[in-house]
Amino acid sequence: MEEKRQKVAAFITELDIEKQKIERDQATTTEWYQTWITQSEKQHYENSKKIEDGKKLATNMQQTYHGYLKKLSESISRLKANEKPDMERRSLNEYKRDFIDAIGKQQVPQALLAVSMTENSATVKARPSFISEFESFDSRENKKYKRSGANEFNIYKVLTIVLVFLLLSAVAFGCFFMEIVM
């Protein structure tokens, strides 16, 4: 009887310890999610401001191009009306310089902030500690390997996009510069 009572008391103590551990993990996890939500809301606000700024920059850029295209159309019309080509070329070259300066001074939109939920948070631990007790070493190693491969693939994607953009910019600038010279 006494032995049974001691086993029950030991099991109750074990369950109480586990209950306290789970309550601590719950508080930690809840705090982590609240921190993540707060940071995400802040980043969302900053991103919305950057998007609005980007829209304004795009509108300004569009107006700059539209103004130059309008000037080109007017020059074509004046040339068709027997205007002197030399005077028109000088006038257009001045406007082209202003156009190039305006494009060069145009700001580039800021990059948006990514919202991510990482396991390696420096401030708060998201995963309850009792879960890690049940994970095997191999599964953690496999997760690390899978994550690093995905990150490397994403880096190559970003680099490819940046290089294609730079190549297209160089070609566009070269074509534009050739028009200025001619």
N, C-alpha and C positions, 0 to 999 in steps of 0.2 A: 504494500500500500504506500509506504513511505517512498519507495523507489519510483512508483508511478507518479506521485505528487511532485517529486523532484524533477522528473522528466517533463511534466506539464509546466512546472515553473520555469525550467530552462527554455522550453519552447516558447512560452509567453515572453520571456526576456528577449529571445532571439527575434520574435515578431515585433516587439516594441522597438528594438534597435533598427530593424528594417523599416518600420513605419516612420521613425524619425529621419532616417536616411532619405526615404521617398519624399517626405515633406520638405526637406532641405533641397532636394533635387527639383521638386516642383517650384519652389520659390526661385531658385536659380534660373530654371528654364523660363518661367514667367517673366522674370527680370530681363533675360536675354531677348525674349520676343518683344517686350516693351521698348527696349533700347533699339532693336532692329526697326521696329515700326516708327519710332521717333526719327531715326536717321533716314529711313526711307522717305518719310514725309518731307523732311528737310531737303533731301536730294530731289524729290519730285518738284518741290517749289522752285529750287534752283534751276532744274531742267526746264520747267515751264517758262521761267524768265529767259533762259538761253534760247528756247524755241521762239519766243516772241521777238527777241533781238535778231535771231536768224531770219525771221520773216521780214523784219524791217530792212535788214541788209540785202536780202534777195529782192525786195521791192526797189531799193535804191539802185542795185545793180541792173535790174530790168529797166528802170527809167534811164540809166546811163546808156545802155545799149540802144534803147528805143530812140533817145535823142540823137545818137550818132547815125542810126539808120534813117531817121527823118532828114538829117543833114545830107546824107548821101542821096536820098531820093530828090531833095531840092536841087542838089548839084546836077543830077542827071536831067532834071526838068529844065534847068537854066542852060545846060549844054545843048539840049535839043532845041531850045529857043535861040540858038546861035550866039550864046554867050561866049566870051573869050576863054579858051581852055587854060591859058596860063594864069589868069587872075583867079579862075575857079580852082585850079590846082593849089595855088598859094593859100587861098581861103580854106580849102578843105584840109590841107596839111596842118594849118594852125589848129583847126578844130580836132584833127586826128591826134595831135599832141596833147591837147586838153583831155580828149577821150582816154588816151593811154595813161595820162597822169591820174585821172579819176579812177580808172580800173586798178591801177597800182596802189592807190591810197585806200581802196576799199578793204574793210576789215573782213577777216575770215570768221565765220561763226565758231563759237567755243564748243568744244566737245561736250557731249552730255555725260553725266555721271551715271555709272552703272549701279544698279541696286542688286546686291548679292547677299546670300546668306551663307556664310562660311562656317565650317566647323571649328576653325582655329581662331576664334575671336579672342582678342587680347584682353578685353574687359570682362566679358561674362561667358561662362561655359554653357553652351546650349544643350548638350547631350547629358542626360542623367548619368551619374557615375555607375549605377548598377547595370546599365546596358553594356558598358565597356567590359564588365566582368564576364559577360557571356559571349563576346566576340572572340573569334580565334585570331591568332597572329596572321595566318595566311590570308584571311579575308581582308584584314586591314592593309596588308601589302598589296593585294590585288586592287583595292580601291585606289591606293596611291598611284599605282602604275597606270590605271585607267584614267585618272584625273590628269596626270602629267602628259599623257599622250594626247588627250583632248586639248589641253592648253597649247601644246606645240602645234597642233593642227590649226588652232585658231590664230596663232601668231603668223603662220604661213599665209592664211587667208587675208589677214590685215595687211601684211607686207605686200602681197600680190595686188591688192586693191590700191594701195598707196603708189606702188610702182606703175600700175596702169594709169592712174590719175596723172602722175608726173609725166609719163610718156605722152599722154593726150594733151597735156598742158604745153609741153615742149613743141609738139606738132602744131598746135593752134597758134602758139606764139610765133613759130617759124613762118607759118602761112601769113599771119598778120604782118609780120616784119617784112616779108617779101612784097606785100601789097604796098607798104609804106615806101619801100625803095623804088618800086616801079611806079 
